[in-house]
Amino acid sequence: MKPVLVLDVVGTLLDLSALDPMFREHFGQAELRKEWFSEVLKMVLTQTAIGKYEEFGRITEAALEVIARRHEKDLNTASRKEILGQLRTLPAFPEVKPALDHLHSQGFRLAALTNSGLTAAREALRNTGIAEVFERILSADSAKRLKPAAAPYRMAAQELRVGTASMLMVAAHSWDLAGAAAAGCQTAFIQRPQQVLDLWRKTFAIWQKRSLHSKRHDSIRREAHYRATLHWRCCRADSAFSSTGQDSRYAHRSPLSRTPAFHSNGSHS
């Protein structure tokens, strides 16, 4: 049976680099967008670690204030709203819409699971024109815990009426996949710019080093257990590993890592 594909939104489907001009305008450095989002993630993980909950929108605002103070910038209320408002207008990565359309046409159930508030998530996905392919758009806010706590993944499974083992969480963040795996989900990693899979993470790595229109699509597609779409291979996690020991595909990797890396030429490494 095909797993239900549950996709992270910010940084996985939607491209945060679209905020760079805003950070250049208000801070003088586009690179501070990355520092800001790192601060966001630090706050998210802190809240998760201490068993507390805070709305994601408030966290993004608090992180922006930290960056402003750290770099001695005076951001007024209008500037804060302008920057954070752009989170609802982020563009999708170029291959996302055709990939999701293909998955949908192949009969995959699709859902989105994000730490963002539900209203913000729905608006952001509608603005990119991809909201309609999702059976459900789900927010961790409903569970009153942020990913990577187990509660959001279990909430998603309950809402989708499947067990967590029948969900395949797709994300560009190792911490998200770690939480999903701990909750019993299958996982798949999408490599986005500057995102690297943890060495000890057991999951499928979906590498996107070429454009969606690569001439090598056919060889890539043949390698997938499920032909999700071109560069997106959504496979059952338990089929990737040999029951008799480490697969030869992992021979050059750390013994902690058994992640098959699917490159754009269709080969494993």
Backbone bond lengths (Angstrom), bond angles and torsions (degrees), N, CA, C in turn:
res aa  C-N    CA-C-N  psi(-1)  N-CA   C-N-CA  omega(-1)  CA-C   N-CA-C  phi
1 M - - - 1.460 - - 1.529 109.65 -
2 K 1.314 116.13 137.07 1.451 120.28 178.64 1.536 109.99 -67.81
3 P 1.329 116.81 139.74 1.467 118.21 176.13 1.519 110.65 -73.17
4 V 1.315 116.37 158.68 1.455 121.00 169.93 1.528 106.61 -78.65
5 L 1.313 117.07 124.83 1.456 120.96 -178.04 1.529 109.48 -88.50
6 V 1.318 115.38 118.68 1.461 121.83 -178.55 1.524 107.33 -114.90
7 L 1.313 116.58 119.47 1.454 120.89 -171.54 1.521 112.51 -112.32
8 D 1.321 114.52 135.67 1.457 120.64 169.77 1.526 107.90 -67.02
9 V 1.317 116.95 160.69 1.468 119.95 -174.54 1.531 112.36 -108.88
10 V 1.318 117.65 -67.86 1.471 121.12 -173.02 1.524 110.50 -73.51
11 G 1.319 116.41 119.64 1.454 121.50 -179.50 1.510 113.44 90.47
12 T 1.336 116.82 -16.79 1.462 120.73 177.55 1.523 109.72 -105.11
13 L 1.317 116.94 -54.69 1.457 121.61 176.34 1.527 111.36 -93.75
14 L 1.326 116.15 -37.98 1.465 121.65 -174.99 1.524 111.19 -107.68
15 D 1.320 115.50 140.05 1.463 122.89 -171.29 1.531 111.53 -92.55
16 L 1.328 115.97 109.18 1.464 121.30 -179.36 1.522 113.62 -68.31
17 S 1.325 117.53 -18.61 1.465 119.30 -177.98 1.530 111.55 -64.95
18 A 1.334 116.93 -14.57 1.465 120.19 176.35 1.527 111.58 -64.35
19 L 1.342 116.88 -16.51 1.463 120.65 177.45 1.526 112.89 -82.12
20 D 1.320 117.63 -10.29 1.464 120.67 -176.03 1.528 113.50 -54.04
21 P 1.340 119.09 -44.40 1.475 118.48 178.87 1.526 112.85 -60.64
22 M 1.318 117.33 -34.36 1.461 120.61 179.15 1.534 110.67 -66.71
23 F 1.323 116.61 -40.90 1.467 119.82 179.30 1.525 110.39 -71.19
24 R 1.316 116.84 -33.64 1.461 119.40 176.02 1.526 110.14 -65.04
25 E 1.323 116.55 -40.65 1.464 120.95 -178.71 1.526 111.91 -67.73
26 H 1.331 116.69 -43.77 1.464 119.52 -172.33 1.534 113.93 -94.10
27 F 1.343 116.37 -23.11 1.465 119.57 -178.50 1.522 112.84 -116.60
28 G 1.327 116.56 -14.18 1.459 119.48 -177.58 1.509 114.04 84.04
29 Q 1.346 117.07 -3.41 1.464 121.51 -179.11 1.532 109.98 -141.69
30 A 1.312 116.69 116.86 1.461 120.44 177.85 1.525 111.23 -64.99
31 E 1.337 115.97 -28.24 1.463 120.38 -176.56 1.525 112.62 -64.28
32 L 1.308 116.96 -19.74 1.463 119.54 -178.69 1.527 112.04 -70.36
33 R 1.304 116.81 -15.18 1.479 119.00 173.71 1.521 110.31 -60.03
34 K 1.314 117.52 -41.27 1.465 121.40 178.62 1.524 110.85 -66.42
35 E 1.335 116.02 -40.77 1.462 119.93 178.67 1.526 110.37 -63.75
36 W 1.320 115.72 -40.88 1.473 120.10 177.28 1.520 111.56 -60.61
37 F 1.341 117.64 -47.22 1.460 118.65 -177.31 1.526 111.20 -69.40
38 S 1.316 117.48 -31.23 1.469 119.94 173.64 1.519 110.27 -62.53
39 E 1.333 116.52 -38.47 1.461 120.88 177.19 1.524 110.35 -66.17
40 V 1.345 116.43 -39.53 1.461 120.90 175.52 1.523 110.25 -57.07
41 L 1.327 116.30 -49.35 1.463 120.27 -178.02 1.526 111.34 -64.94
42 K 1.326 117.18 -37.19 1.473 119.93 177.84 1.515 110.36 -61.28
43 M 1.325 116.62 -42.11 1.463 120.30 179.10 1.521 111.35 -67.85
44 V 1.328 116.65 -39.81 1.465 120.54 177.68 1.524 110.55 -60.81
45 L 1.322 116.16 -47.91 1.462 120.45 -177.65 1.527 111.00 -67.61
46 T 1.318 117.31 -33.64 1.464 120.59 176.69 1.522 110.49 -64.02
47 Q 1.324 116.12 -47.17 1.464 119.91 178.94 1.525 110.74 -60.00
48 T 1.324 116.28 -40.18 1.470 120.41 179.26 1.525 110.76 -66.07
49 A 1.325 116.29 -43.94 1.463 120.61 -176.33 1.521 112.51 -64.25
50 I 1.325 117.26 -34.82 1.470 119.77 -177.85 1.526 112.24 -94.63
51 G 1.341 115.93 4.80 1.454 119.92 175.73 1.511 114.69 74.09
52 K 1.330 117.05 25.22 1.457 121.79 179.79 1.521 110.33 -108.27
53 Y 1.341 115.43 171.99 1.458 120.07 178.48 1.524 110.00 -136.64
54 E 1.315 114.87 137.77 1.457 121.65 173.14 1.518 107.49 -141.01
55 E 1.315 117.43 142.07 1.453 120.44 179.54 1.531 110.60 -60.19
56 F 1.329 114.97 139.88 1.461 120.33 -176.55 1.526 111.04 -60.67
57 G 1.323 117.51 -38.08 1.459 120.46 179.65 1.516 112.18 -60.18
58 R 1.320 117.17 -39.40 1.464 120.81 178.94 1.522 110.64 -69.90
59 I 1.329 116.15 -33.40 1.461 120.17 177.80 1.530 110.44 -66.71
60 T 1.336 117.33 -44.10 1.469 119.54 -179.97 1.527 110.66 -61.82
61 E 1.327 116.58 -36.51 1.467 120.52 178.73 1.525 111.14 -70.66
62 A 1.336 116.16 -41.97 1.469 119.54 178.56 1.518 111.21 -63.68
63 A 1.325 116.96 -39.83 1.467 121.15 179.12 1.524 110.73 -65.17
64 L 1.333 116.50 -37.08 1.461 120.10 177.93 1.527 110.63 -64.56
65 E 1.337 116.72 -38.39 1.457 120.98 177.41 1.528 111.21 -64.94
66 V 1.339 116.58 -38.22 1.471 120.80 177.21 1.527 110.30 -60.89
67 I 1.321 116.73 -45.96 1.469 120.68 -179.18 1.524 110.28 -64.54
68 A 1.331 116.52 -41.20 1.467 119.82 179.41 1.534 110.99 -61.34
69 R 1.320 116.62 -44.09 1.466 119.93 -179.84 1.527 111.09 -69.43
70 R 1.317 116.40 -40.29 1.466 120.32 -178.90 1.520 110.90 -61.07
71 H 1.319 116.42 -38.04 1.462 120.65 -176.55 1.533 112.25 -103.86
72 E 1.337 115.22 12.68 1.457 122.59 174.02 1.526 112.33 54.19
73 K 1.320 113.99 50.15 1.457 121.21 176.68 1.534 108.68 -111.39
74 D 1.301 115.94 139.69 1.455 120.81 -179.91 1.525 109.03 -99.97
75 L 1.334 116.30 100.36 1.459 121.36 179.68 1.517 109.13 -97.38
76 N 1.319 117.09 122.25 1.458 119.14 175.74 1.526 110.01 -83.11
77 T 1.301 116.53 173.83 1.468 121.49 -176.87 1.513 111.78 -59.75
78 A 1.321 117.09 -40.46 1.464 120.87 -179.13 1.522 110.99 -63.39
79 S 1.327 117.34 -39.45 1.464 121.41 -179.92 1.520 110.76 -66.72
80 R 1.329 115.94 -41.85 1.466 119.65 178.30 1.528 110.49 -60.86
81 K 1.316 115.73 -46.59 1.464 120.06 -179.41 1.525 111.27 -63.36
82 E 1.323 116.44 -37.07 1.460 120.22 -179.72 1.528 111.05 -64.86
83 I 1.328 116.09 -44.74 1.462 120.24 -179.33 1.524 111.13 -66.55
84 L 1.324 115.92 -51.85 1.465 119.84 -175.65 1.521 111.91 -70.61
85 G 1.316 117.01 -27.29 1.460 119.87 177.32 1.512 112.26 -64.20
86 Q 1.340 116.00 -24.81 1.464 119.81 -179.85 1.530 112.26 -69.29
87 L 1.336 117.09 -15.70 1.466 119.31 177.37 1.529 111.15 -62.64
88 R 1.315 117.28 -24.49 1.463 120.95 -179.71 1.523 112.57 -86.55
89 T 1.329 116.25 -5.05 1.462 119.52 -179.18 1.528 111.99 -121.65
90 L 1.328 116.79 16.90 1.465 119.92 179.25 1.525 110.17 -60.86
91 P 1.329 117.65 138.71 1.466 119.85 176.25 1.527 110.67 -78.86
92 A 1.312 115.12 155.06 1.459 119.68 173.05 1.530 108.87 -77.92
93 F 1.322 116.75 151.62 1.456 119.83 171.16 1.533 108.25 -58.55
94 P 1.326 118.42 149.98 1.471 121.41 -170.36 1.516 115.96 -54.28
95 E 1.333 117.93 -36.04 1.468 119.18 -174.78 1.522 113.67 -88.23
96 V 1.343 117.23 -5.12 1.459 120.35 -170.59 1.524 113.27 -62.73
97 K 1.326 117.15 -51.03 1.461 118.61 -175.68 1.527 112.68 -62.84
98 P 1.352 119.12 -50.91 1.471 117.31 177.84 1.524 112.95 -61.74
99 A 1.333 116.67 -33.74 1.465 119.77 179.33 1.524 110.79 -65.62
100 L 1.327 116.38 -47.20 1.463 120.14 179.83 1.525 111.31 -65.67
101 D 1.324 116.13 -39.58 1.466 119.22 178.18 1.528 110.65 -60.92
102 H 1.326 115.84 -39.97 1.465 119.73 179.38 1.523 110.99 -67.08
103 L 1.307 116.58 -45.62 1.463 120.62 178.03 1.524 110.57 -57.88
104 H 1.314 115.56 -44.64 1.463 120.92 -179.42 1.527 110.43 -62.87
105 S 1.332 116.55 -41.34 1.464 120.43 -179.11 1.518 112.06 -68.04
106 Q 1.336 116.72 -23.15 1.458 121.55 178.87 1.526 112.80 -88.33
107 G 1.303 116.53 5.10 1.461 120.48 174.26 1.507 115.71 88.83
108 F 1.325 118.16 11.12 1.460 119.97 176.52 1.524 109.98 -74.49
109 R 1.314 116.17 138.15 1.456 120.84 169.32 1.522 107.63 -79.56
110 L 1.317 116.47 130.98 1.456 121.73 -176.57 1.522 110.31 -121.83
111 A 1.322 114.98 137.24 1.463 120.68 175.35 1.518 108.32 -141.83
112 A 1.311 116.39 155.67 1.462 122.16 175.33 1.519 108.11 -112.50
113 L 1.324 115.90 138.99 1.470 121.37 176.96 1.517 108.01 -132.80
114 T 1.318 116.50 117.36 1.456 121.22 -173.77 1.521 111.56 -134.61
115 N 1.315 115.27 156.30 1.461 120.07 172.49 1.527 111.46 -77.57
116 S 1.325 116.84 -18.36 1.462 120.69 179.08 1.523 110.37 -62.58
117 G 1.309 116.52 156.71 1.451 120.23 174.82 1.521 110.70 -63.07
118 L 1.318 116.46 155.43 1.462 120.71 -174.53 1.529 112.09 -62.69
119 T 1.311 117.09 -45.00 1.461 119.98 -179.58 1.527 111.25 -61.44
120 A 1.330 116.12 -45.23 1.464 120.52 179.50 1.519 111.25 -64.01
121 A 1.334 117.11 -41.62 1.463 120.83 -179.49 1.519 111.38 -64.33
122 R 1.318 116.38 -45.28 1.464 119.65 179.44 1.524 111.15 -61.81
123 E 1.316 116.59 -42.82 1.459 120.06 -179.62 1.525 110.94 -64.47
124 A 1.333 116.46 -44.02 1.458 120.20 -179.22 1.525 111.66 -62.22
125 L 1.320 117.34 -42.93 1.461 120.75 -178.99 1.527 111.47 -72.39
126 R 1.324 117.14 -34.86 1.472 119.78 175.19 1.526 110.54 -64.34
127 N 1.320 116.26 -40.17 1.467 119.91 -178.31 1.519 112.36 -63.70
128 T 1.319 117.77 -26.05 1.466 121.06 178.99 1.529 112.29 -90.55
129 G 1.322 116.63 -8.97 1.457 120.30 179.37 1.507 114.62 80.46
130 I 1.347 117.77 19.67 1.460 119.52 -178.14 1.529 113.04 -115.86
131 A 1.326 117.24 -1.06 1.470 119.91 -175.46 1.517 112.38 -60.50
132 E 1.332 117.15 -33.85 1.470 120.29 -172.22 1.516 113.74 -68.70
133 V 1.339 118.84 -18.33 1.466 119.02 -178.96 1.527 111.80 -80.14
134 F 1.325 116.65 -13.67 1.461 119.93 -175.96 1.523 111.24 -89.31
135 E 1.315 114.69 128.46 1.467 120.56 173.82 1.520 110.28 -63.81
136 R 1.327 115.73 -40.75 1.465 121.16 177.30 1.520 109.24 -142.28
137 I 1.321 116.22 143.33 1.455 122.80 168.47 1.522 105.58 -111.33
138 L 1.319 116.34 116.28 1.456 121.89 -170.98 1.523 111.08 -117.36
139 S 1.322 115.26 143.30 1.456 120.99 179.70 1.524 110.24 -119.28
140 A 1.335 115.41 140.22 1.464 120.65 175.74 1.523 111.13 -60.05
141 D 1.318 116.72 -19.51 1.465 121.03 178.61 1.527 111.02 -57.96
142 S 1.328 116.91 -30.98 1.470 120.35 179.38 1.520 111.87 -65.57
143 A 1.331 116.42 -27.71 1.463 121.28 -179.99 1.528 112.00 -93.24
144 K 1.332 115.99 -9.42 1.465 121.76 -176.97 1.520 112.35 56.88
145 R 1.311 115.38 30.96 1.465 123.78 170.22 1.513 106.55 -145.58
146 L 1.300 117.04 146.54 1.452 121.56 179.75 1.521 110.84 -94.70
147 K 1.324 116.59 147.11 1.457 119.23 169.23 1.529 107.17 -59.37
148 P 1.333 118.93 138.84 1.457 128.69 18.51 1.530 115.71 -98.50
149 A 1.321 119.49 21.27 1.461 119.51 172.24 1.526 108.62 -59.99
150 A 1.315 116.71 153.66 1.467 120.65 -175.67 1.524 112.79 -68.45
151 A 1.325 117.18 -28.68 1.466 121.37 -172.51 1.530 114.34 -56.02
152 P 1.344 120.26 -44.36 1.469 118.78 -179.13 1.532 113.21 -62.85
153 Y 1.326 117.26 -38.36 1.467 119.98 -179.77 1.531 110.07 -68.80
154 R 1.308 116.14 -40.20 1.462 119.57 178.30 1.523 111.04 -68.24
155 M 1.326 116.39 -36.91 1.460 120.07 174.97 1.522 110.60 -61.24
156 A 1.332 116.59 -43.04 1.465 121.04 179.44 1.527 110.61 -61.78
157 A 1.325 116.69 -43.52 1.460 120.42 178.81 1.523 110.91 -61.06
158 Q 1.320 116.02 -42.07 1.461 120.39 179.09 1.523 111.07 -63.98
159 E 1.333 116.67 -43.90 1.458 120.64 -179.82 1.528 111.53 -65.68
160 L 1.324 116.48 -32.93 1.463 121.23 -179.25 1.526 112.44 -89.38
161 R 1.334 115.38 -4.59 1.460 122.61 177.63 1.527 112.72 59.65
162 V 1.323 114.51 46.25 1.457 121.95 174.16 1.521 107.75 -138.06
163 G 1.314 116.32 165.51 1.453 119.82 171.14 1.515 109.62 -79.50
164 T 1.322 117.31 158.73 1.465 119.37 179.47 1.525 111.38 -60.76
165 A 1.333 117.54 -29.48 1.462 120.34 179.39 1.522 112.37 -66.25
166 S 1.327 116.98 -17.39 1.469 121.52 178.54 1.526 112.39 -96.00
167 M 1.329 116.56 5.40 1.461 121.80 176.14 1.518 110.05 -104.03
168 L 1.325 116.94 139.01 1.458 121.80 172.49 1.518 107.55 -116.06
169 M 1.333 115.01 110.24 1.467 120.89 -178.29 1.520 109.14 -84.01
170 V 1.322 116.72 125.63 1.463 122.76 -179.23 1.520 108.11 -113.16
171 A 1.329 116.87 122.76 1.460 120.39 -177.11 1.518 110.70 -154.36
172 A 1.328 115.22 161.64 1.461 121.67 176.60 1.524 111.18 -100.80
173 H 1.338 116.57 11.63 1.464 121.69 -175.85 1.533 109.86 -123.79
174 S 1.321 116.18 122.88 1.462 120.14 179.94 1.520 112.05 -59.87
175 W 1.333 117.11 -37.96 1.468 120.12 -178.18 1.522 111.07 -64.11
176 D 1.333 117.34 -34.23 1.462 121.75 178.44 1.534 109.73 -67.37
177 L 1.315 115.46 -44.10 1.464 119.54 179.74 1.526 111.43 -68.05
178 A 1.323 116.69 -33.73 1.464 119.71 177.19 1.524 110.39 -62.56
179 G 1.322 116.55 -43.96 1.457 120.58 178.07 1.515 111.88 -63.99
180 A 1.337 115.90 -43.00 1.461 120.20 179.92 1.517 111.37 -63.46
181 A 1.333 116.58 -43.56 1.459 120.34 179.99 1.524 111.07 -63.83
182 A 1.338 116.51 -40.36 1.461 120.39 179.22 1.524 111.28 -64.43
183 A 1.335 116.01 -27.71 1.467 120.55 178.93 1.527 111.65 -85.43
184 G 1.343 116.79 -2.30 1.456 120.85 176.01 1.510 115.83 101.56
185 C 1.335 116.67 7.85 1.469 120.40 -178.30 1.528 111.51 -84.59
186 Q 1.332 115.72 156.79 1.443 121.89 163.82 1.523 107.10 -76.99
187 T 1.340 117.92 159.24 1.455 119.57 -175.70 1.517 111.95 -140.57
188 A 1.326 115.87 154.24 1.464 122.88 173.59 1.518 108.62 -145.07
189 F 1.329 115.70 134.25 1.456 122.29 -176.96 1.529 110.17 -102.84
190 I 1.326 116.93 127.91 1.454 121.94 172.92 1.520 108.02 -102.02
191 Q 1.306 116.17 123.74 1.458 119.28 179.21 1.521 110.15 -80.38
192 R 1.317 114.81 116.38 1.451 122.05 173.68 1.527 108.32 -109.90
193 P 1.340 118.31 167.01 1.469 119.66 -178.46 1.518 112.53 -50.53
194 Q 1.336 114.39 126.80 1.465 124.20 176.35 1.527 113.85 67.34
195 Q 1.327 117.75 11.87 1.460 120.76 175.05 1.527 108.77 -100.43
196 V 1.318 116.35 129.26 1.456 122.38 -177.11 1.520 108.85 -126.11
197 L 1.311 116.46 137.10 1.452 121.08 179.52 1.516 110.69 -75.78
198 D 1.332 117.66 133.32 1.459 121.34 175.89 1.520 110.15 -54.24
199 L 1.323 116.83 141.00 1.457 121.15 -176.27 1.521 112.61 -62.11
200 W 1.322 117.16 -29.69 1.467 119.13 -175.86 1.521 112.90 -94.98
201 R 1.342 117.45 3.88 1.456 119.69 -177.02 1.513 111.36 -79.72
202 K 1.319 118.63 123.56 1.459 123.34 177.53 1.521 108.53 -93.21
203 T 1.303 116.02 101.18 1.454 119.99 -177.50 1.512 108.85 -161.49
204 F 1.305 117.65 176.69 1.449 121.69 172.94 1.508 109.07 -87.03
205 A 1.321 116.53 134.03 1.455 121.45 177.73 1.517 108.42 -104.47
206 I 1.320 115.93 123.00 1.454 121.67 -177.92 1.515 107.58 -108.40
207 W 1.315 115.72 103.34 1.455 120.73 -173.30 1.520 109.55 -93.69
208 Q 1.332 116.35 134.23 1.456 120.30 -178.51 1.521 109.05 -124.06
209 K 1.311 115.16 80.19 1.462 119.62 -176.93 1.528 112.04 -97.07
210 R 1.330 116.13 -7.98 1.451 120.08 178.86 1.520 108.53 -127.95
211 S 1.313 116.23 169.15 1.454 119.65 -179.40 1.512 110.57 -73.01
212 L 1.328 115.35 168.15 1.446 121.35 179.79 1.512 111.06 -60.77
213 H 1.323 117.47 -25.61 1.458 121.12 -173.80 1.528 112.21 -96.09
214 S 1.309 116.68 25.61 1.455 120.71 177.26 1.521 111.14 -59.36
215 K 1.341 116.75 144.58 1.461 121.46 178.21 1.522 111.20 -72.28
216 R 1.327 117.51 -7.67 1.456 121.11 -175.05 1.517 112.66 -96.07
217 H 1.294 117.81 15.67 1.461 121.04 -177.23 1.512 112.86 -55.79
218 D 1.325 116.69 -43.33 1.459 119.66 -173.19 1.516 111.86 -61.04
219 S 1.350 117.34 -43.16 1.459 119.58 -179.35 1.514 110.84 -67.47
220 I 1.325 116.99 -34.36 1.461 120.84 177.91 1.516 109.64 -66.96
221 R 1.320 116.10 -46.03 1.452 121.09 -175.59 1.523 111.53 -61.93
222 R 1.339 116.69 -37.45 1.461 119.75 -177.15 1.512 111.96 -66.17
223 E 1.349 117.39 -23.82 1.459 119.84 -175.73 1.513 112.52 -79.33
224 A 1.304 119.21 -17.40 1.457 121.85 -175.52 1.516 111.78 -79.44
225 H 1.323 116.00 138.74 1.459 119.84 174.08 1.524 108.85 -68.60
226 Y 1.326 115.34 -40.47 1.455 121.25 170.20 1.522 105.73 -112.39
227 R 1.331 117.69 130.26 1.455 119.37 -179.69 1.519 108.65 -83.79
228 A 1.293 114.57 79.09 1.463 119.05 -175.97 1.523 109.36 -64.63
229 T 1.309 116.01 -68.16 1.459 119.78 174.41 1.509 109.90 -173.65
230 L 1.274 117.33 122.55 1.439 124.43 169.42 1.517 113.39 32.84
231 H 1.316 118.80 -99.22 1.462 120.74 -178.56 1.512 113.03 -85.09
232 W 1.309 118.28 -7.37 1.453 120.42 -179.31 1.504 107.55 -100.89
233 R 1.329 117.84 106.45 1.441 119.21 177.09 1.507 108.40 -110.24
234 C 1.299 115.54 116.01 1.452 120.48 -177.97 1.512 107.62 -108.39
235 C 1.306 116.91 102.75 1.445 122.31 -171.59 1.519 110.62 -117.87
236 R 1.321 116.21 157.12 1.456 119.37 176.97 1.519 109.40 -70.49
237 A 1.308 115.43 126.54 1.462 120.00 -173.45 1.526 111.95 -59.94
238 D 1.314 117.46 -37.03 1.461 118.67 -174.53 1.517 112.39 -73.30
239 S 1.342 118.91 -13.97 1.456 120.52 -179.67 1.516 111.96 -84.64
240 A 1.327 117.53 -8.36 1.461 120.87 -174.03 1.520 112.76 -84.22
241 F 1.319 117.71 -17.69 1.443 120.53 -172.21 1.519 112.09 -115.43
242 S 1.293 115.07 139.96 1.458 120.60 179.27 1.513 110.62 -72.82
243 S 1.305 117.34 136.73 1.464 120.53 179.49 1.518 111.73 -76.30
244 T 1.335 116.50 -9.22 1.466 119.89 -177.21 1.511 112.92 -106.16
245 G 1.325 116.66 4.32 1.455 118.35 179.17 1.514 111.20 144.03
246 Q 1.325 115.43 -170.59 1.460 119.80 -175.34 1.505 110.60 -71.48
247 D 1.297 116.44 131.72 1.451 123.34 178.33 1.520 109.39 -68.63
248 S 1.329 117.17 149.46 1.457 120.96 -178.28 1.521 112.23 -62.84
249 R 1.336 117.77 -20.03 1.455 120.64 179.47 1.515 112.06 -64.56
250 Y 1.337 117.27 -20.12 1.461 120.75 -175.34 1.529 111.82 -103.14
251 A 1.311 117.68 7.01 1.454 120.75 -169.38 1.525 112.94 -59.31
252 H 1.339 117.67 -35.04 1.457 119.99 -176.43 1.510 112.68 -91.17
253 R 1.324 117.61 1.42 1.455 120.14 -176.92 1.526 111.63 -98.11
254 S 1.297 114.83 170.46 1.458 119.92 175.55 1.518 109.50 -57.25
255 P 1.354 118.30 143.27 1.459 119.40 177.04 1.518 112.87 -61.10
256 L 1.335 117.17 -16.41 1.458 120.08 176.89 1.520 111.66 -80.04
257 S 1.333 115.76 -15.34 1.463 119.75 -173.88 1.514 111.38 -110.59
258 R 1.329 116.01 125.51 1.452 120.52 173.98 1.527 107.89 -129.20
259 T 1.310 115.04 55.27 1.455 120.84 -176.39 1.511 109.98 -107.31
260 P 1.329 119.49 112.48 1.450 120.37 176.46 1.510 109.80 -71.15
261 A 1.305 117.04 123.59 1.457 121.14 -179.92 1.521 108.91 -97.52
262 F 1.294 117.40 116.00 1.452 122.27 -178.18 1.517 108.74 -94.28
263 H 1.331 115.89 110.86 1.460 120.20 -178.04 1.519 110.42 -89.55
264 S 1.328 114.47 168.26 1.450 119.16 -174.34 1.518 113.58 -70.03
265 N 1.325 117.87 -11.11 1.448 118.50 176.56 1.517 112.09 -92.22
266 G 1.344 115.87 5.92 1.455 120.34 176.52 1.504 113.69 85.95
267 S 1.349 118.56 3.70 1.457 120.50 -178.48 1.504 109.90 -97.71
268 H 1.345 115.21 160.99 1.464 120.60 174.77 1.511 108.73 -96.09
269 S 1.320 115.16 157.42 1.460 118.95 168.36 1.514 107.99 -146.24
